[in-house]
Amino acid sequence: MLIFLVIGIIGIFAVVYQKQKKSPDAIVELNASVAFDGNRIYVTNNDTIDYLNAEMTVNGYYKLTGMNLRAGETYILWPVEFAHVNGRRLPARQKPQQFSIWCGLKEGGNGFYSVKFKTAAGS
């Protein structure tokens, strides 16, 4: 009977320990900031960890992939650097309205950040 009690207690501790560990598929909210000054996009990694193999997306369709964004660094990007899957670049007349980042994290899991830019009409 004592053996079953000990095995049960060990089992409970194992379950609690596993729940405390981050799942490799976990999505972590990134501490980033993004601004558009009318010409360029400024992306800042405000975290203490690097964003690995980042996929940055403008307006849901135009992407820039494969960048590592180091902790504490700011990156200045031109909208024309973002391309659609068909190869077309973000048109100069199309202003960024939404920006997102998906990336891998060194500790495992993935990171995500998204922001909507305010339009001239303030919406």
Secondary structure, 3 states (H helix, E strand, C coil): CHHHHHHHHHHHHHHHHHHHCCCCCCEEECCEEEEECCCCEEEEECCCCCEEEEEEEECCCEEEEEEEECCCCEEEECHHHCECCCCCECCCCCCCCEEEEEEECCCCCEEEEEEECCCCCCC
